Amino acid sequence: MRASIATVAAVLLLAAVAFASGRSPRPVIAYTQRRTLAHTELYVTGAGGAREVGNGQNPSVAPDGRMVSSSALGSIGPALTLYATAGRRLHSFFNDRVIAVPLAWSPDSRYLVVLLGADPPRITSSWLAVVDTRTMTARTVATGIIRGASFAPSGPDRLVYGYEASSAQVQDPVVNLYTVNPNGSDRAQLTTDGKSLQPLWTARGIVCDRATTRGAGRSPAFQLWLLHGGQSRQLTSRAVVEIVPRAASANGNRLIADYAGPGVNRPLAIQLSPRWVRALATGGRTVQGAGISRDGRTLLLERGPSARLPPYEGVVETVPFGGGQPTRIASGSSAAWNG
């Protein structure tokens, strides 16, 4: 373990004090460190430093900071495991014939929505399942080609997901947003444009990708839009190959997203009001957005490996929303944060 206890404590101290007074959840950053090709350790941080809680990849931290999920590394054991951040395995789900990727938690930390796919993956086959952490059961709520999912930021618990209705038209797939209850009931279609996907439900509305076709033989371009009260508002102006909203501040005014364009892949810091969009510096390395603090002042990033680190290790760090000197959390990858 190579996390700096002093650094982590400095980043999380104010949030920890707020939690102790009952005003906010306990702050937790999770990340992984790969020891061998077949073994990846899962760590969580708090004001007291970093500790190993289990193994796996693609962690996702519950909003209350008490649980973290982890996906299996390859076809070894159950596809998804829940751990208490105190360091105890709670329950495992699904078998070793599927791949499980956690997508989002409900705000009350009861439900976790998970994307399930065949192992090996088949683009025409996936499932959207909801894990209930009270009953430790899982229920399928949608099948087909799923394009992202997110829970409403406040109760009652309900989720939105992107669903591709046609896989035959490769250049112009028909994909729309749907909402559904965690038990699979009351499914409703939200968009009809046939080009909305990767939803992130925020306090100011649903942020999603919208595809723009660019002619025969060319892949669609994407931009971010905000859907609220039956109205749509464009958030980004640069058409890119891919863009995914990752997380939002508690009031929904600030976001972190990842975008890809010709020869570039980097995070975006987005503010809705006053409108402000900024591509974060990468320093010549691959950088991915991993989270944002509840107050929107701090971003969590995963920076790709350099020549001074093993080829599978990067750096987990925080950086001010408006830019500035990064704060190193640990060497590792697959960072996640409950803000």
Backbone torsions as a table, in degrees:
resi	resn	phi	psi	omega
1	MET	NA	130.7	-174.7
2	ARG	-124.1	17.2	177.6
3	ALA	-71.7	145.9	177.2
4	SER	-90.5	114.2	-178.4
5	ILE	-62.0	-41.3	-179.8
6	ALA	-63.9	-41.7	-179.7
7	THR	-65.4	-46.8	179.6
8	VAL	-60.8	-43.3	-179.1
9	ALA	-61.7	-39.1	179.9
10	ALA	-65.3	-39.1	-179.0
11	VAL	-68.9	-36.7	-170.1
12	LEU	-104.8	0.1	-171.4
13	LEU	-60.1	-49.7	-176.9
14	LEU	-62.3	-40.9	178.3
15	ALA	-66.6	-35.6	179.1
16	ALA	-66.1	-39.6	177.3
17	VAL	-63.6	-41.0	178.3
18	ALA	-63.2	-39.9	178.5
19	PHE	-64.1	-41.8	-178.6
20	ALA	-61.0	-29.5	179.6
21	SER	-89.8	2.6	176.4
22	GLY	84.2	12.5	-174.7
23	ARG	-94.1	-16.7	-178.6
24	SER	-157.7	165.4	179.5
25	PRO	-67.5	162.6	175.1
26	ARG	-68.9	132.6	-177.6
27	PRO	-79.8	129.7	-178.6
28	VAL	-137.8	129.3	168.6
29	ILE	-111.2	130.3	177.1
30	ALA	-113.1	150.4	176.5
31	TYR	-160.4	170.2	-179.2
32	THR	-122.7	154.8	172.9
33	GLN	-132.0	121.2	-177.7
34	ARG	-87.6	117.2	179.9
35	ARG	-86.5	-41.4	175.0
36	THR	-139.2	176.2	179.0
37	LEU	-63.4	-22.2	-176.4
38	ALA	-109.6	1.7	-175.8
39	HIS	-139.9	119.6	178.0
40	THR	-125.7	126.6	-178.3
41	GLU	-93.7	142.7	-179.0
42	LEU	-106.0	126.1	-179.6
43	TYR	-118.6	151.6	170.4
44	VAL	-128.9	151.0	179.5
45	THR	-118.5	157.2	173.0
46	GLY	-154.6	-169.3	-179.7
47	ALA	-62.2	-22.0	-179.5
48	GLY	-90.6	2.3	179.1
49	GLY	113.5	-161.6	-176.0
50	ALA	-109.3	147.0	177.4
51	ARG	-147.6	149.4	177.2
52	GLU	-80.9	134.1	179.4
53	VAL	-117.8	-14.1	-178.7
54	GLY	174.1	-148.0	178.1
55	ASN	-142.7	168.0	-178.2
56	GLY	124.8	-167.7	-176.4
57	GLN	-140.0	178.5	179.0
58	ASN	50.2	55.2	-179.0
59	PRO	-67.6	155.5	174.4
60	SER	-143.4	126.0	-173.6
61	VAL	-96.5	131.7	176.9
62	ALA	-64.6	148.5	-178.7
63	PRO	-55.4	-33.9	180.0
64	ASP	-81.6	-2.5	176.7
65	GLY	75.6	8.6	-175.3
66	ARG	-96.0	-14.7	-178.8
67	MET	-135.8	153.2	173.3
68	VAL	-140.4	136.8	178.2
69	SER	-99.6	157.8	-178.7
70	SER	-147.3	135.9	177.3
71	SER	-90.5	149.2	177.7
72	ALA	-67.6	150.7	176.6
73	LEU	-92.7	96.7	-177.2
74	GLY	76.6	-165.3	-176.5
75	SER	-86.1	64.6	-179.9
76	ILE	-130.1	106.4	176.0
77	GLY	74.0	-170.3	-179.4
78	PRO	-57.4	148.1	-174.6
79	ALA	-72.8	-26.9	-176.3
80	LEU	-142.3	138.0	178.0
81	THR	-131.6	138.8	172.8
82	LEU	-100.8	134.0	175.4
83	TYR	-121.3	147.0	164.9
84	ALA	-75.5	139.3	179.8
85	THR	-66.6	-12.6	173.2
86	ALA	-74.0	-10.9	172.9
87	GLY	109.8	29.4	-179.3
88	ARG	-128.2	135.0	176.5
89	ARG	-70.8	130.9	-177.9
90	LEU	-97.2	-49.1	-176.8
91	HIS	-169.1	152.8	175.5
92	SER	-117.7	152.4	-175.8
93	PHE	-135.2	150.4	173.5
94	PHE	68.1	166.8	-176.4
95	ASN	-105.0	-176.7	-175.2
96	ASP	-84.6	10.1	178.0
97	ARG	-97.5	2.1	178.2
98	VAL	-129.7	161.4	173.0
99	ILE	-107.7	131.2	-178.5
100	ALA	-116.9	127.6	178.2
101	VAL	-124.0	112.4	177.4
102	PRO	-66.8	136.3	-177.2
103	LEU	-110.0	-41.3	-175.8
104	ALA	-167.0	152.5	174.1
105	TRP	-104.1	151.0	169.4
106	SER	-73.8	154.3	-174.7
107	PRO	-62.8	-24.1	178.5
108	ASP	-89.1	4.7	178.0
109	SER	66.8	13.1	179.0
110	ARG	-80.7	-40.0	-172.5
111	TYR	-114.3	145.8	172.9
112	LEU	-127.8	121.5	177.8
113	VAL	-91.6	133.4	-171.1
114	VAL	-129.4	136.6	173.2
115	LEU	-91.8	124.7	179.3
116	LEU	-110.8	137.4	177.4
117	GLY	-139.0	161.6	179.3
118	ALA	-70.0	153.3	176.2
119	ASP	-119.2	107.8	6.0
120	PRO	-72.3	156.5	-175.3
121	PRO	-62.9	144.1	171.7
122	ARG	-127.5	124.2	-172.8
123	ILE	-64.8	-22.7	-177.5
124	THR	-88.9	2.7	-175.2
125	SER	-138.9	116.9	173.7
126	SER	-156.0	165.2	-178.2
127	TRP	-137.4	148.9	174.3
128	LEU	-111.4	118.5	-177.2
129	ALA	-120.7	149.7	177.1
130	VAL	-116.2	122.9	176.7
131	VAL	-91.0	127.9	176.1
132	ASP	-99.0	112.3	-174.9
133	THR	-79.4	-7.4	173.8
134	ARG	-81.3	-43.1	-178.9
135	THR	-98.8	-8.5	-176.6
136	MET	53.4	48.5	175.8
137	THR	-126.6	162.9	179.3
138	ALA	-129.9	143.9	-178.2
139	ARG	-134.6	133.5	174.8
140	THR	-77.1	129.7	-179.2
141	VAL	-114.8	-12.3	177.5
142	ALA	-160.8	148.7	176.2
143	THR	-131.8	153.8	-178.6
144	GLY	122.3	-154.3	179.1
145	ILE	-90.8	110.2	-176.6
146	ILE	-97.6	132.4	-178.8
147	ARG	-119.1	66.0	175.3
148	GLY	91.1	156.2	178.8
149	ALA	-156.8	153.4	-178.2
150	SER	-159.4	145.7	176.8
151	PHE	-88.6	153.4	171.4
152	ALA	-60.1	143.6	-174.9
153	PRO	-73.7	-10.2	177.5
154	SER	-145.9	160.0	-174.9
155	GLY	-68.7	165.1	-1.6
156	PRO	-71.2	154.3	-176.4
157	ASP	-61.1	125.7	176.5
158	ARG	-154.5	148.2	-178.2
159	LEU	-125.9	157.3	176.2
160	VAL	-118.5	143.4	178.8
161	TYR	-146.4	156.6	175.4
162	GLY	-94.7	135.8	-176.8
163	TYR	-132.1	124.0	178.2
164	GLU	-92.1	114.1	-173.6
165	ALA	-81.6	-22.1	-177.1
166	SER	-135.0	124.3	177.3
167	SER	-104.7	-3.4	-177.8
168	ALA	-74.9	-35.7	179.9
169	GLN	-89.4	92.9	-172.9
170	VAL	-64.9	-41.1	-176.1
171	GLN	-74.6	-32.3	-175.2
172	ASP	-130.9	67.7	178.5
173	PRO	-67.4	148.3	177.4
174	VAL	-96.2	112.3	-177.0
175	VAL	-135.2	131.5	-178.7
176	ASN	-134.1	169.8	178.6
177	LEU	-98.3	140.8	178.0
178	TYR	-131.8	152.5	173.3
179	THR	-116.7	153.2	-177.4
180	VAL	-159.1	153.8	173.9
181	ASN	-78.4	159.3	-178.7
182	PRO	-60.2	-22.0	178.4
183	ASN	-92.2	6.3	178.0
184	GLY	89.7	0.5	-177.3
185	SER	-89.5	164.1	173.1
186	ASP	58.2	46.8	176.9
187	ARG	-70.8	133.8	-178.8
188	ALA	-141.1	140.6	177.1
189	GLN	-83.1	130.2	-174.9
190	LEU	-98.7	-39.7	-179.8
191	THR	-120.6	156.9	178.6
192	THR	-128.7	7.9	-175.9
193	ASP	-75.9	-16.0	179.0
194	GLY	75.2	13.8	-176.7
195	LYS	-144.1	22.4	-179.0
196	SER	-107.9	134.9	-176.2
197	LEU	-158.0	175.3	177.7
198	GLN	52.1	59.6	-176.9
199	PRO	-78.0	145.4	171.0
200	LEU	-129.2	113.2	-176.6
201	TRP	-85.4	116.4	-176.9
202	THR	-117.8	174.2	179.2
203	ALA	-66.6	-15.6	-179.9
204	ARG	-106.5	4.9	-179.5
205	GLY	132.7	-172.3	-179.1
206	ILE	-99.0	118.9	174.4
207	VAL	-90.8	133.2	-179.1
208	CYS	-148.2	165.6	170.3
209	ASP	-79.7	149.8	166.4
210	ARG	-132.0	132.1	-176.2
211	ALA	-90.0	144.2	174.5
212	THR	-123.0	120.1	179.9
213	THR	-71.8	147.7	-175.3
214	ARG	-127.6	24.4	175.9
215	GLY	99.2	166.9	-177.5
216	ALA	-61.1	136.6	176.6
217	GLY	82.2	-2.4	-179.5
218	ARG	-117.4	139.8	178.8
219	SER	-70.9	152.1	177.8
220	PRO	-64.8	157.3	172.4
221	ALA	-105.9	156.0	-174.6
222	PHE	-128.7	148.1	172.6
223	GLN	-140.9	159.4	179.7
224	LEU	-91.3	139.6	177.3
225	TRP	-129.8	154.9	174.8
226	LEU	-112.5	125.5	178.1
227	LEU	-106.8	125.0	179.7
228	HIS	-157.3	128.3	176.4
229	GLY	58.5	34.5	180.0
230	GLY	80.1	1.8	179.9
231	GLN	-110.8	154.5	178.2
232	SER	-121.6	139.9	179.4
233	ARG	-135.2	127.5	-179.7
234	GLN	-78.1	131.6	-177.2
235	LEU	-102.3	-33.2	-179.5
236	THR	-119.3	152.2	-176.8
237	SER	-112.0	-14.8	-178.7
238	ARG	-90.8	120.2	176.8
239	ALA	-76.5	126.2	-175.2
240	VAL	-128.6	167.9	-179.5
241	VAL	-67.0	-36.8	-178.8
242	GLU	-155.6	141.3	174.3
243	ILE	-148.2	134.4	-176.0
244	VAL	-133.5	119.5	173.6
245	PRO	-72.1	128.9	-173.5
246	ARG	-99.0	-45.6	-174.8
247	ALA	-161.9	159.5	-179.3
248	ALA	-132.2	154.3	173.4
249	SER	-67.2	167.8	-175.9
250	ALA	-60.6	-35.0	179.9
251	ASN	-89.6	-0.3	176.4
252	GLY	77.2	1.9	-175.5
253	ASN	-81.1	-23.4	-179.3
254	ARG	-123.7	142.4	-176.7
255	LEU	-133.4	159.0	165.1
256	ILE	-123.3	135.0	-178.8
257	ALA	-137.4	162.1	173.7
258	ASP	-114.9	137.1	175.9
259	TYR	-133.0	154.6	177.6
260	ALA	-129.4	137.9	176.4
261	GLY	-139.2	-171.1	178.9
262	PRO	-59.0	109.3	176.5
263	GLY	72.9	14.2	-177.6
264	VAL	-143.4	146.4	176.2
265	ASN	-149.8	112.0	-175.7
266	ARG	-155.4	164.0	178.2
267	PRO	-80.6	156.4	173.7
268	LEU	-118.5	135.5	168.1
269	ALA	-99.4	123.8	-173.8
270	ILE	-125.5	129.6	173.6
271	GLN	-118.3	132.0	-176.1
272	LEU	-79.0	-44.3	-177.0
273	SER	-142.3	120.9	-11.7
274	PRO	-65.5	146.8	-172.5
275	ARG	-62.8	132.8	-176.7
276	TRP	-157.2	125.3	-179.8
277	VAL	-130.1	127.4	-176.9
278	ARG	-139.7	129.6	173.4
279	ALA	-81.7	129.2	-177.9
280	LEU	-79.6	144.9	179.9
281	ALA	-67.0	142.6	-178.5
282	THR	-108.4	-18.1	-178.5
283	GLY	62.4	28.7	178.4
284	GLY	78.9	8.9	179.5
285	ARG	-121.3	158.8	176.8
286	THR	-69.4	128.3	179.6
287	VAL	-129.7	134.4	177.3
288	GLN	-123.8	143.2	174.4
289	GLY	-75.9	137.3	-176.8
290	ALA	-124.1	-20.7	-178.9
291	GLY	176.4	173.4	178.6
292	ILE	-143.6	145.1	178.9
293	SER	-68.6	159.3	-178.6
294	ARG	-61.4	-33.1	179.0
295	ASP	-85.4	-2.9	176.6
296	GLY	77.4	7.5	-176.1
297	ARG	-88.5	-16.8	-172.4
298	THR	-134.3	138.2	177.3
299	LEU	-109.9	144.2	173.4
300	LEU	-103.5	128.6	-176.6
301	LEU	-126.1	154.7	172.0
302	GLU	-119.3	111.4	-177.0
303	ARG	-98.0	132.4	-175.8
304	GLY	-64.0	166.7	-175.5
305	PRO	-67.2	155.9	173.6
306	SER	-117.5	179.8	-178.1
307	ALA	-66.3	-18.7	-177.2
308	ARG	-88.6	-3.6	179.9
309	LEU	-117.9	159.7	174.3
310	PRO	-55.4	154.5	-173.1
311	PRO	-64.1	-15.2	-178.8
312	TYR	-106.6	5.7	-177.6
313	GLU	-111.7	136.8	172.7
314	GLY	-118.0	-153.8	-180.0
315	VAL	-132.2	131.3	172.9
316	VAL	-95.4	128.3	-175.5
317	GLU	-149.2	161.0	171.5
318	THR	-112.1	156.6	179.1
319	VAL	-148.0	144.3	176.2
320	PRO	-57.6	146.4	-177.8
321	PHE	-55.7	-41.0	-178.5
322	GLY	-83.2	4.1	-177.8
323	GLY	99.3	159.7	-179.5
324	GLY	145.1	-166.5	-176.1
325	GLN	-71.5	126.4	178.2
326	PRO	-73.3	153.8	174.6
327	THR	-112.9	118.8	-177.4
328	ARG	-74.3	131.4	176.2
329	ILE	-98.0	-49.5	-177.7
330	ALA	-170.1	164.2	164.6
331	SER	-83.1	135.6	-177.1
332	GLY	160.6	-167.1	-178.3
333	SER	-151.1	-176.5	178.3
334	SER	51.7	50.1	-177.1
335	ALA	-71.6	148.3	177.0
336	ALA	-148.6	154.1	-174.7
337	TRP	-150.0	143.3	171.7
338	ASN	-94.9	9.4	175.5
339	GLY	75.5	NA	NA
